[in-house]
Amino acid sequence: MPHEAKVIEWLEPVTGDVHQSRDELIVHVYDELRRLATGYLRRERADHTLQPTALVHEAYMRLAAQDGVVWRNREHLLGVAAAMMRRVLVDHSRGYRSDKRSGGLKLPLADADGCAEGEVEDLVALDEALTRLARRHPQKSRVVELRFFGGLSIEETARVLEVSDSTVERDWKFARAWLAREMNPGGRYG
Amino acid sequence: MGEPRRVELVEQIFHEALECDDARRSRFLAEVCAGDVALLAEVASLLASYERDQNFLQRPAFNMSASDVAASLLEEEGGRGPEVPRVRGFRLGKEVGSGGMGAVYEAFSTGGERVAVKLVKGGMGTEFILRRFERERRILGALDHPYISRLLDGGATDEGMPFFVMEYVEGLPIDQYSKEATLFTAERLRLFLKVCEAVSYAHRHRVIHRDLKPSNILVTEAGVPKLLDFGVAKLLNLDSTDKTGDATATAYRVMTPEYASPAQLRGLPPSEADDVYSLGVLLYILLTGQPPYRFRSRTPEEVHQSIVEGRVRRPSEVVNDLRASVSGTTDRPVSPLVEADELRGNLDKVVMKALRKESERRYVSVEEMAEDIRRYLSGQPVMARADSLVYRVARLVRGNATYTVPTAVVALLCLLLGLVLGLSGAHEQSRTSLAIMPFTDMGQGTYSEQLAEGITDGLTEHLSRLPQLSIPSHNSVYSYKGRAQSPQTIGHALRVETLMVGNVAVNNESLRVNVELLDVGSGRSVWTKTYEANPSEVLAVQRRITADVRRELGIAASPEEIIHSTRQYTENDEAYRLYRLGRYFFNKRLSEDFYKGIEYFRHAVEKDPSYALAYAGMADCYGLLGAYFVMEPHQAFPAARKAAIKALELDEGLAEAHTSLALVHWLYDWDWAAADREFRKAIELDPRYVMAHHWRGLFLGEMGRFDEAEAEMQKALERDPISAPVYADYGRVLYWARRYDEALEKYDKASEIGDNFGAMRYERELLYEQMGRLDLWGASVERYVGFDARAREAYRTHGPKGYWRVQYRRMAGDPKGGHDRAEMCARIGYTDRALADLAEAILQRDHRVTQLKVNPIFDPLRSDPRFAELLRRMNLTP
């Protein structure tokens, strides 16, 4: 049922006696990431790099250890992880951009471990374009989030979104064309 | 061609063109686009972008994927895997279904019988949900029908959570079943009749299902449909044991938009007509393979607009088009077994009658609908008729909104007016709506009153960021502060379903916040909770309240939305407290309070130098100090600009800061393009930020773009229906548009809401002058200012001109008085002096000069070329 409302069940934390809500958990993950990010920056003044993978991973580890959370559904976890990766990366990219403007601290994400080197230079612009895409084609935008930011395969993406592989492939092609045009409108006809 | 279809068409052609080799592609495109140049350009530009860099985004942003993260995490947990709750007497297997609050497991009884067990999910045991759960159990227990899944048992888990046991249904959702079993039209209809039978049976037992959709109707291998999930079902004529029903329904509205009737979307009381409508949607899908409405996004506005206002295409048209567009090559959802010819006429009529927007014009019962289908199957004419001529004519008059067919034209017109009003009221209710009333201050701390207001505003701010919630903002709710009125009265005035009330007690050691949710319909309390914390933990308390309320109201939000809704912009409690105090004084909008606001914002950024919102607040205070002429514009606006730019450096995505900057571009730089660009940027970033709409509306009014200005004011009022400043400025825009009577109405509204906007004396006097109502004008001057002897004498002998001459002489030496004097001279008829005074006002950077283009007082000067020159100097077109 592709058109049916899907209550987005992201995480299903089943905790012992503490009834921690999903909201709190998600906010918690995000806050933890932000806190860690600041820590990383302070510690690594020498090269000013951020290691986003390590960051995401560490945040999850800490949370898992701390709350005794049981992830009930791997797909949910994947979805959240991809969304978080997008946020971490884009937020820091944004910080980098404004720092550059004010001549402050530099944060060359492109040099950080594992980041796509210079391929998509302007992650902030990509993020904005993706948000616009989401307004017209919410599912396609999720596909990009899962594939590009979450690094998931076509098959994994299909499982998270509960659609067929071929749907993901089509969406992925179309979304890339749409985003490429959106970010570089030079190719537009007429 | 409708927009959604075009989007799909573009996509389809794009994919088909990719399949073509280069040689064939351009021919294919030319053919398929058939002269539609825009379509061709759209597809071609997508193809060009696609080809330009085939590797675009192909390499993921991280080396490590979400999957790696997940794997190491799950491993870390010792591979415990999913945790299955324990229910005594049953062995639970895999989870087979899950909704917003409950989960369904496959299970086996000790006797080995295969059953389904439904449980409240971990962490979801709020009182609301438990009550609903209990109701579902009772409803299921009352129903015994071969096409409804049967209730077998119930109880509570060791943790005290309720559960119940149903017969296990193995089958496919009805739409999927029809497709896979390749049913012909007649077979689909017979299957559908069985569903009608079950729903009709439930209705006879006064149960409305309210969530009929394919996933809730499974069809077994033997072709037997089974109705599942009565989780949002309602008992009609509630008996005394179910007093909670109404409150629950309004505060916790769960539905699937594609299948929900217009009445359900508006939150009207449930009726059988809702199920008739959902069955109409179901039949539409069974026959065409697609739902009658498609939403590009799922924003409440779009869903509401489509369902309440949109037009449904007849099933035969849909099938016809699908066939024509793909000529059976791809796996389109439509079954090749349903022919357009079969649908045209009778079946179209049956479906369309079930889908009518007004429940009175649908089938009165499921049974009646079923009867019509049986007639069709036996070759008799159906009872459903296409809309009558009277109706269609009337519809043309009214556009797309619809109403009951009246018998007489007079009655029709009356009804029409009534319905327009009714509909606009209903529009506000399409989302879950909540008003957060001013919290009462119970403490003795120094700033406990401001803290109470700060918590109210903080919760408003946070909950407002959830798109599913509609919340009137500060100005609206604060008009009720200290007034003793019933929740119903307040709720209806604010057009909300639920009120939040609360109180705050703070002293040096502790902070206690009581929060309560009241259902407007019944006036009853539906939820209450007390939060205790250290006084320094205001932020954490707000966050907890936000999360709890969101959950209590049953609003599902994505992580992005949740993060956004609790985002604080500072982690420093003290900075936040100071920021709130700053906003408190800003909201009073009194000159001396702007200075206090600035002080607090300044202290806030001392505590947290990266606190962008506080800089934006500072900018707004300076901006209005300049606008209200309390501070020299050459001082106020540059200070405002500095603060706004600082805020943007810290957070480029802050709508508040773009709005602050827009104000400076508009009122000080007179750079209209830049002002509009910043306003639009702000609105794009956060369409829910009222002040951006409000100020842009006023700005557009000054530019003479009245239609757009009005649209912005209305957007501001949608979010903030009881705001005196918005009404006052809306009135100003109408005054500039020379729509004086309407302007007066808005001023009345602003006065009624009151506070600092009191009588709006000055604005009214301007209006009376332009309307030629000198009696009213004189009375107002008499009452609020009083005539002194000279002015009275001048007015008596020479009318208003005499009065203005006296005033003019009195203002002659005022260095800030350029604009005022110019207005007086224009009234008296001293053209030369008026123009000279205006030139002076421009030099003084009096922001009121920005109204030059639209200000009615200057009408006598407009034909003078020197006036046109002044307009040009300000980049305003005459």
Boltz contact constraints between the chains, C-beta under 6 A:
constraints:
  - contact:
      token1: [A, 1]
      token2: [B, 214]
      max_distance: 6.0
  - contact:
      token1: [A, 1]
      token2: [B, 215]
      max_distance: 6.0
  - contact:
      token1: [A, 3]
      token2: [B, 258]
      max_distance: 6.0
  - contact:
      token1: [A, 3]
      token2: [B, 291]
      max_distance: 6.0
  - contact:
      token1: [A, 5]
      token2: [B, 256]
      max_distance: 6.0
  - contact:
      token1: [A, 5]
      token2: [B, 257]
      max_distance: 6.0
  - contact:
      token1: [A, 7]
      token2: [B, 100]
      max_distance: 6.0
  - contact:
      token1: [A, 7]
      token2: [B, 556]
      max_distance: 6.0
  - contact:
      token1: [A, 8]
      token2: [B, 558]
      max_distance: 6.0
  - contact:
      token1: [A, 10]
      token2: [B, 559]
      max_distance: 6.0
  - contact:
      token1: [A, 14]
      token2: [B, 83]
      max_distance: 6.0
  - contact:
      token1: [A, 14]
      token2: [B, 122]
      max_distance: 6.0
  - contact:
      token1: [A, 19]
      token2: [B, 123]
      max_distance: 6.0
  - contact:
      token1: [A, 21]
      token2: [B, 123]
      max_distance: 6.0
  - contact:
      token1: [A, 21]
      token2: [B, 547]
      max_distance: 6.0
  - contact:
      token1: [A, 21]
      token2: [B, 551]
      max_distance: 6.0
  - contact:
      token1: [A, 23]
      token2: [B, 547]
      max_distance: 6.0
  - contact:
      token1: [A, 23]
      token2: [B, 562]
      max_distance: 6.0
  - contact:
      token1: [A, 24]
      token2: [B, 547]
      max_distance: 6.0
  - contact:
      token1: [A, 26]
      token2: [B, 559]
      max_distance: 6.0
  - contact:
      token1: [A, 26]
      token2: [B, 562]
      max_distance: 6.0
  - contact:
      token1: [A, 27]
      token2: [B, 566]
      max_distance: 6.0
  - contact:
      token1: [A, 30]
      token2: [B, 563]
      max_distance: 6.0
  - contact:
      token1: [A, 53]
      token2: [B, 62]
      max_distance: 6.0
  - contact:
      token1: [A, 53]
      token2: [B, 64]
      max_distance: 6.0
  - contact:
      token1: [A, 56]
      token2: [B, 69]
      max_distance: 6.0
  - contact:
      token1: [A, 57]
      token2: [B, 69]
      max_distance: 6.0
  - contact:
      token1: [A, 60]
      token2: [B, 73]
      max_distance: 6.0
  - contact:
      token1: [A, 64]
      token2: [B, 73]
      max_distance: 6.0
  - contact:
      token1: [A, 70]
      token2: [B, 83]
      max_distance: 6.0
  - contact:
      token1: [A, 72]
      token2: [B, 82]
      max_distance: 6.0
  - contact:
      token1: [A, 74]
      token2: [B, 70]
      max_distance: 6.0
  - contact:
      token1: [A, 77]
      token2: [B, 70]
      max_distance: 6.0
  - contact:
      token1: [A, 78]
      token2: [B, 66]
      max_distance: 6.0
  - contact:
      token1: [A, 78]
      token2: [B, 70]
      max_distance: 6.0
  - contact:
      token1: [A, 80]
      token2: [B, 559]
      max_distance: 6.0
  - contact:
      token1: [A, 81]
      token2: [B, 66]
      max_distance: 6.0
  - contact:
      token1: [A, 81]
      token2: [B, 69]
      max_distance: 6.0
  - contact:
      token1: [A, 82]
      token2: [B, 66]
      max_distance: 6.0
  - contact:
      token1: [A, 83]
      token2: [B, 559]
      max_distance: 6.0
  - contact:
      token1: [A, 89]
      token2: [B, 61]
      max_distance: 6.0
  - contact:
      token1: [A, 98]
      token2: [B, 649]
      max_distance: 6.0
  - contact:
      token1: [A, 102]
      token2: [B, 649]
      max_distance: 6.0
  - contact:
      token1: [A, 114]
      token2: [B, 62]
      max_distance: 6.0
  - contact:
      token1: [A, 114]
      token2: [B, 63]
      max_distance: 6.0
  - contact:
      token1: [A, 116]
      token2: [B, 59]
      max_distance: 6.0
  - contact:
      token1: [A, 116]
      token2: [B, 61]
      max_distance: 6.0
  - contact:
      token1: [A, 119]
      token2: [B, 59]
      max_distance: 6.0
  - contact:
      token1: [A, 135]
      token2: [B, 297]
      max_distance: 6.0
  - contact:
      token1: [A, 136]
      token2: [B, 296]
      max_distance: 6.0
  - contact:
      token1: [A, 148]
      token2: [B, 57]
      max_distance: 6.0
  - contact:
      token1: [A, 148]
      token2: [B, 60]
      max_distance: 6.0
  - contact:
      token1: [A, 148]
      token2: [B, 61]
      max_distance: 6.0
  - contact:
      token1: [A, 149]
      token2: [B, 61]
      max_distance: 6.0
  - contact:
      token1: [A, 150]
      token2: [B, 66]
      max_distance: 6.0
  - contact:
      token1: [A, 151]
      token2: [B, 60]
      max_distance: 6.0
  - contact:
      token1: [A, 151]
      token2: [B, 62]
      max_distance: 6.0
  - contact:
      token1: [A, 151]
      token2: [B, 65]
      max_distance: 6.0
  - contact:
      token1: [A, 152]
      token2: [B, 65]
      max_distance: 6.0
  - contact:
      token1: [A, 152]
      token2: [B, 66]
      max_distance: 6.0
  - contact:
      token1: [A, 152]
      token2: [B, 67]
      max_distance: 6.0
  - contact:
      token1: [A, 156]
      token2: [B, 67]
      max_distance: 6.0
  - contact:
      token1: [A, 170]
      token2: [B, 15]
      max_distance: 6.0
  - contact:
      token1: [A, 174]
      token2: [B, 11]
      max_distance: 6.0
  - contact:
      token1: [A, 176]
      token2: [B, 56]
      max_distance: 6.0
  - contact:
      token1: [A, 176]
      token2: [B, 57]
      max_distance: 6.0
  - contact:
      token1: [A, 177]
      token2: [B, 46]
      max_distance: 6.0
  - contact:
      token1: [A, 177]
      token2: [B, 49]
      max_distance: 6.0
  - contact:
      token1: [A, 177]
      token2: [B, 50]
      max_distance: 6.0
  - contact:
      token1: [A, 180]
      token2: [B, 49]
      max_distance: 6.0
  - contact:
      token1: [A, 180]
      token2: [B, 56]
      max_distance: 6.0
  - contact:
      token1: [A, 181]
      token2: [B, 45]
      max_distance: 6.0
  - contact:
      token1: [A, 181]
      token2: [B, 49]
      max_distance: 6.0
  - contact:
      token1: [A, 187]
      token2: [B, 45]
      max_distance: 6.0
  - contact:
      token1: [A, 187]
      token2: [B, 48]
      max_distance: 6.0
  - contact:
      token1: [A, 187]
      token2: [B, 49]
      max_distance: 6.0
  - contact:
      token1: [A, 187]
      token2: [B, 52]
      max_distance: 6.0
  - contact:
      token1: [A, 188]
      token2: [B, 45]
      max_distance: 6.0
  - contact:
      token1: [A, 189]
      token2: [B, 41]
      max_distance: 6.0
  - contact:
      token1: [A, 189]
      token2: [B, 44]
      max_distance: 6.0
  - contact:
      token1: [A, 189]
      token2: [B, 45]
      max_distance: 6.0
  - contact:
      token1: [A, 190]
      token2: [B, 41]
      max_distance: 6.0
